[in-house]
Amino acid sequence: MPRRDFYHDSVKNALTKEGWRITHDPLILGDLELRVYPDLGAEKNVAERGMRTLAIEIKVFGAVGQISELQKAIGQYVLYRSILRRQDLIRLLYLAVSAEIYSTLFQKQIILNLIQDENIRLLVLALWE
């Protein structure tokens, strides 16, 4: 199984504080031939909408190699989304990033276009505050 990202526990705590229940840590997707591991699975009973379920991939971007990390994150996101569409139609996939990286890298027009074109759901967390 993959190693945990640096902010793994911070993301779990933030979700829990917002009323989400962590159901998987990590979430296991795939079949007998190939398994992949989004960082978290969570659920919450939302009034009028019923049970909502999430798959969350947490990404930490260092000062160096941000584009490489972004390429890896998008690739993982697309793979996980494809598997979820075939196996679990109700679970929504989110890419969790820090507010700092969102306000810098994710505000560049090319990245904004990519997020829109690929319909990537973001979970932006103020992890340092």
Backbone torsions as a table, in degrees:
resi	resn	phi	psi	omega
1	MET	NA	152.0	-177.0
2	PRO	-71.5	159.4	177.3
3	ARG	-77.2	158.0	-179.5
4	ARG	-79.9	144.4	173.9
5	ASP	-70.3	157.3	-175.4
6	PHE	-55.5	-35.7	-175.8
7	TYR	-100.8	19.1	-176.7
8	HIS	-53.2	-53.7	-177.2
9	ASP	-66.6	-33.3	177.4
10	SER	-64.0	-40.2	178.3
11	VAL	-66.7	-45.0	177.6
12	LYS	-57.2	-46.3	-179.2
13	ASN	-63.7	-41.1	179.0
14	ALA	-62.9	-43.3	178.5
15	LEU	-63.4	-44.3	-179.9
16	THR	-61.2	-42.1	178.5
17	LYS	-62.9	-27.6	178.7
18	GLU	-88.7	7.0	175.3
19	GLY	93.8	7.0	177.7
20	TRP	-84.0	144.4	175.0
21	ARG	-104.5	125.4	178.2
22	ILE	-75.1	120.4	-177.8
23	THR	-103.5	-25.0	-178.5
24	HIS	-143.6	135.9	179.1
25	ASP	-150.6	83.6	6.2
26	PRO	-90.1	170.3	171.9
27	LEU	-82.8	135.9	180.0
28	ILE	-106.9	124.4	177.5
29	LEU	-122.3	158.1	174.8
30	GLY	118.5	-155.4	-178.3
31	ASP	-140.2	-163.7	-178.7
32	LEU	-67.1	-26.5	-178.5
33	GLU	-82.5	-34.8	-175.1
34	LEU	-148.0	127.3	176.5
35	ARG	-121.4	141.0	175.5
36	VAL	-129.9	161.3	-168.8
37	TYR	-134.1	82.5	169.4
38	PRO	-57.4	150.4	-171.2
39	ASP	-61.8	-41.7	-174.5
40	LEU	-142.8	151.0	165.5
41	GLY	-118.9	140.4	-178.6
42	ALA	-144.9	158.2	176.9
43	GLU	-144.0	155.6	179.6
44	LYS	-154.5	136.8	175.4
45	ASN	-86.5	113.5	-176.0
46	VAL	-105.6	127.2	-179.4
47	ALA	-52.6	137.3	177.8
48	GLU	70.3	-12.9	-179.8
49	ARG	-114.0	-15.2	-178.5
50	GLY	80.5	-156.1	-176.6
51	MET	-74.0	127.7	175.1
52	ARG	-109.7	137.3	178.8
53	THR	-126.3	143.5	-177.4
54	LEU	-127.0	151.8	164.0
55	ALA	-118.3	133.0	-174.5
56	ILE	-128.0	126.5	172.9
57	GLU	-106.6	120.2	-177.7
58	ILE	-95.2	131.2	178.6
59	LYS	-129.0	132.1	174.4
60	VAL	-110.6	128.5	-179.8
61	PHE	-108.6	120.2	176.8
62	GLY	-79.7	179.4	-179.8
63	ALA	-70.4	-27.7	-178.4
64	VAL	-111.8	140.5	174.7
65	GLY	77.2	29.1	-177.9
66	GLN	-63.6	-37.7	-179.7
67	ILE	-67.2	-41.5	176.8
68	SER	-61.6	-42.7	177.7
69	GLU	-64.0	-38.9	177.9
70	LEU	-64.0	-44.3	178.8
71	GLN	-60.1	-43.6	178.3
72	LYS	-63.4	-44.9	-178.9
73	ALA	-62.0	-43.6	-179.9
74	ILE	-65.9	-41.1	177.1
75	GLY	-60.1	-45.6	177.3
76	GLN	-61.8	-45.0	-178.4
77	TYR	-58.7	-47.4	-178.7
78	VAL	-64.0	-41.9	177.9
79	LEU	-62.8	-49.1	-179.4
80	TYR	-62.0	-41.5	179.8
81	ARG	-62.3	-42.0	178.9
82	SER	-61.5	-44.8	179.1
83	ILE	-64.8	-45.0	-179.9
84	LEU	-61.1	-38.6	179.4
85	ARG	-60.4	-31.1	-177.8
86	ARG	-93.3	-24.1	-174.3
87	GLN	-110.7	-29.6	-170.0
88	ASP	-148.5	81.4	-171.7
89	LEU	-63.7	-20.4	-174.9
90	ILE	-94.6	-13.5	-177.2
91	ARG	-83.5	123.7	178.5
92	LEU	-90.9	138.5	-178.8
93	LEU	-98.4	135.2	176.8
94	TYR	-129.5	145.1	171.4
95	LEU	-102.0	116.5	-178.7
96	ALA	-92.6	125.8	178.4
97	VAL	-135.0	159.4	178.8
98	SER	-73.7	155.1	176.3
99	ALA	-61.1	-33.6	180.0
100	GLU	-63.2	-47.9	-178.9
101	ILE	-71.2	-33.4	177.6
102	TYR	-63.1	-40.3	-176.6
103	SER	-79.0	-8.8	178.7
104	THR	-113.8	-82.6	-176.2
105	LEU	-57.9	-43.5	-173.9
106	PHE	-78.9	2.0	175.1
107	GLN	-101.7	-1.8	175.9
108	LYS	-71.8	138.8	-172.1
109	GLN	-56.8	-40.8	179.7
110	ILE	-61.4	-40.3	179.9
111	ILE	-71.3	-40.9	175.6
112	LEU	-58.2	-42.4	177.8
113	ASN	-62.8	-43.5	179.5
114	LEU	-60.9	-46.9	179.9
115	ILE	-59.3	-42.8	179.1
116	GLN	-69.8	-48.2	-177.8
117	ASP	-60.2	-40.2	-177.1
118	GLU	-91.7	1.2	178.7
119	ASN	51.8	54.0	-178.2
120	ILE	-91.4	124.6	176.9
121	ARG	-85.8	130.8	-179.1
122	LEU	-111.0	141.6	170.5
123	LEU	-115.0	108.0	-174.1
124	VAL	-101.4	124.3	-174.3
125	LEU	-120.6	132.2	174.6
126	ALA	-86.3	84.4	-171.5
127	LEU	-80.3	-17.1	-175.7
128	TRP	-97.7	-9.4	-173.2
129	GLU	-92.3	NA	NA
